[in-house]
Amino acid sequence: MGVPEVIDMRLLVAEDDRRLAGLLRRGLEGEGYAVDVVGTAEETRWLAADIPYDTIVLDVMLPMGTASTSAGTSEPGDAGRRFSS
């Protein structure tokens, strides 16, 4: 198995299940992505406000808030849409 090609994309994974978050991190990093992982909606909002992520992968049932409020969206169905801060 060779070294993965580095992809110029930064991802935020918001997942409170530590095992699943670890699997997502390893899989995405193995594909060459830069990955940050958080476990609460509050942490998601904090990092997303400071770092320009290309994509945010959200758990819809995060502690301390919902996925839609974490991503700065107004409707639950908007959580998958790209947003700007």
TILUMBA-272160 format. One line per 10 residues: number of its first residue (from 0); for each residue x, y, z of N, C-alpha, C. Coordinates in nm, 2 decimals, decimal comma. Layout:
NUM> X Y Z X Y Z X Y Z  ...
***
This chain:
0> 0,08 -0,12 0,00 0,00 0,00 0,00 0,09 0,12 0,00  0,07 0,21 -0,10 0,15 0,33 -0,11 0,10 0,45 -0,03  0,18 0,55 -0,03 0,14 0,68 0,04 0,02 0,74 -0,04  -0,09 0,78 0,03 -0,20 0,85 -0,05 -0,15 0,98 -0,10  -0,21 1,02 -0,22 -0,19 1,15 -0,27 -0,26 1,25 -0,18  -0,19 1,36 -0,16 -0,25 1,47 -0,07 -0,35 1,55 -0,15  -0,47 1,56 -0,10 -0,58 1,63 -0,17 -0,59 1,77 -0,10  -0,60 1,87 -0,17 -0,60 2,01 -0,11 -0,75 2,04 -0,06  -0,80 1,96 0,03 -0,93 1,98 0,09 -0,92 1,95 0,24  -0,99 2,04 0,31 -0,99 2,03 0,46 -1,14 2,00 0,50
10> -1,15 1,89 0,57 -1,29 1,84 0,61 -1,30 1,85 0,76  -1,42 1,88 0,81 -1,46 1,87 0,95 -1,56 1,76 0,97  -1,53 1,66 1,05 -1,62 1,55 1,08 -1,68 1,58 1,22  -1,81 1,60 1,23 -1,88 1,63 1,36 -1,95 1,50 1,40  -1,89 1,42 1,49 -1,95 1,29 1,52 -1,92 1,26 1,67  -2,02 1,23 1,75 -2,00 1,21 1,89 -1,96 1,06 1,92  -1,98 0,97 1,83 -1,94 0,83 1,85 -1,79 0,82 1,82  -1,71 0,81 1,92 -1,57 0,81 1,90 -1,52 0,71 1,81  -1,57 0,59 1,81 -1,53 0,48 1,72 -1,56 0,52 1,58  -1,68 0,56 1,55 -1,72 0,60 1,42 -1,63 0,72 1,37
20> -1,61 0,82 1,46 -1,53 0,93 1,42 -1,39 0,89 1,38  -1,33 0,80 1,46 -1,20 0,75 1,43 -1,19 0,68 1,29  -1,30 0,59 1,27 -1,30 0,53 1,14 -1,31 0,63 1,02  -1,40 0,73 1,04 -1,41 0,83 0,93 -1,28 0,90 0,92  -1,21 0,94 1,02 -1,08 1,01 1,02 -0,98 0,93 0,94  -0,96 0,81 0,98 -0,86 0,72 0,92 -0,89 0,70 0,77  -1,02 0,67 0,74 -1,06 0,65 0,60 -1,03 0,77 0,51  -1,07 0,89 0,56 -1,06 1,01 0,49 -0,91 1,05 0,48  -0,84 1,04 0,59 -0,70 1,07 0,58 -0,62 0,98 0,49  -0,67 0,85 0,49 -0,61 0,75 0,40 -0,63 0,79 0,25
30> -0,73 0,87 0,22 -0,76 0,91 0,09 -0,69 1,04 0,06  -0,62 1,10 0,16 -0,54 1,22 0,13 -0,60 1,35 0,18  -0,72 1,34 0,25 -0,78 1,47 0,30 -0,72 1,51 0,44  -0,72 1,64 0,46 -0,69 1,69 0,60 -0,82 1,69 0,67  -0,82 1,62 0,79 -0,95 1,60 0,87 -0,93 1,65 1,01  -1,03 1,73 1,06 -1,05 1,76 1,20 -1,17 1,69 1,24  -1,17 1,65 1,37 -1,29 1,58 1,43 -1,33 1,65 1,55  -1,47 1,67 1,57 -1,52 1,72 1,69 -1,64 1,64 1,73  -1,68 1,65 1,86 -1,79 1,56 1,91 -1,92 1,63 1,95  -1,92 1,77 1,94 -2,05 1,84 1,98 -2,08 1,94 1,88
40> -2,21 1,99 1,88 -2,25 2,10 1,79 -2,18 2,23 1,83  -2,15 2,25 1,96 -2,08 2,37 2,00 -1,94 2,37 1,94  -1,87 2,26 1,95 -1,73 2,25 1,89 -1,74 2,27 1,74  -1,84 2,22 1,67 -1,86 2,23 1,53 -1,87 2,38 1,49  -1,96 2,45 1,56 -1,98 2,60 1,54 -1,85 2,67 1,56  -1,78 2,64 1,67 -1,66 2,71 1,70 -1,55 2,70 1,59  -1,53 2,57 1,55 -1,42 2,55 1,45 -1,47 2,61 1,31  -1,59 2,58 1,27 -1,64 2,63 1,14 -1,64 2,78 1,13  -1,65 2,85 1,24 -1,64 3,00 1,24 -1,50 3,04 1,21  -1,40 2,96 1,25 -1,26 3,01 1,24 -1,18 2,95 1,12
50> -1,23 2,83 1,07 -1,15 2,76 0,97 -1,24 2,74 0,84  -1,19 2,78 0,73 -1,27 2,76 0,60 -1,27 2,62 0,55  -1,36 2,53 0,61 -1,36 2,39 0,56 -1,43 2,38 0,43  -1,38 2,29 0,35 -1,44 2,26 0,22 -1,56 2,18 0,23  -1,57 2,09 0,33 -1,68 2,01 0,36 -1,69 1,98 0,51  -1,82 1,98 0,56 -1,84 1,94 0,70 -1,94 1,82 0,69  -1,89 1,71 0,76 -1,97 1,59 0,77 -2,03 1,59 0,90  -2,17 1,60 0,91 -2,24 1,62 1,03 -2,32 1,49 1,08  -2,31 1,46 1,20 -2,40 1,37 1,27 -2,53 1,45 1,30  -2,64 1,40 1,26 -2,77 1,48 1,27 -2,82 1,48 1,42
60> -2,76 1,40 1,51 -2,80 1,40 1,65 -2,68 1,43 1,74  -2,61 1,54 1,71 -2,50 1,58 1,80 -2,54 1,63 1,93  -2,46 1,61 2,04 -2,49 1,67 2,17 -2,48 1,82 2,16  -2,55 1,89 2,24 -2,54 2,04 2,26 -2,59 2,11 2,13  -2,69 2,06 2,06 -2,74 2,13 1,94 -2,78 2,03 1,83  -2,82 2,08 1,72 -2,86 2,00 1,61 -2,76 2,02 1,49  -2,77 1,93 1,40 -2,68 1,95 1,28 -2,71 2,07 1,21  -2,83 2,11 1,19 -2,86 2,23 1,12 -2,81 2,36 1,19  -2,82 2,36 1,32 -2,76 2,48 1,39 -2,61 2,48 1,39  -2,55 2,36 1,39 -2,41 2,35 1,38 -2,35 2,41 1,25
70> -2,42 2,38 1,14 -2,37 2,42 1,01 -2,41 2,57 0,98  -2,48 2,63 1,07 -2,53 2,77 1,04 -2,64 2,78 0,94  -2,72 2,67 0,94 -2,84 2,67 0,85 -2,96 2,69 0,93  -3,07 2,73 0,86 -3,20 2,76 0,93 -3,30 2,64 0,93  -3,29 2,55 0,84 -3,38 2,44 0,83 -3,30 2,31 0,84  -3,36 2,21 0,91 -3,29 2,08 0,91 -3,26 2,02 0,78  -3,34 2,04 0,68 -3,31 1,99 0,54 -3,20 2,06 0,47  -3,15 2,18 0,53 -3,05 2,25 0,47 -2,91 2,21 0,52  -2,90 2,11 0,61 -2,77 2,08 0,67 -2,67 2,03 0,57  -2,71 1,97 0,46 -2,61 1,93 0,36 -2,57 2,03 0,26
80> -2,63 2,15 0,27 -2,59 2,26 0,17 -2,47 2,33 0,22  -2,39 2,38 0,12 -2,27 2,46 0,15 -2,32 2,59 0,21  -2,24 2,64 0,30 -2,27 2,77 0,36 -2,15 2,85 0,37  -2,17 2,98 0,40 -2,06 3,07 0,42 -2,08 3,14 0,55  -1,97 3,17 0,62 -1,98 3,24 0,75 -1,95 3,39 0,73
***
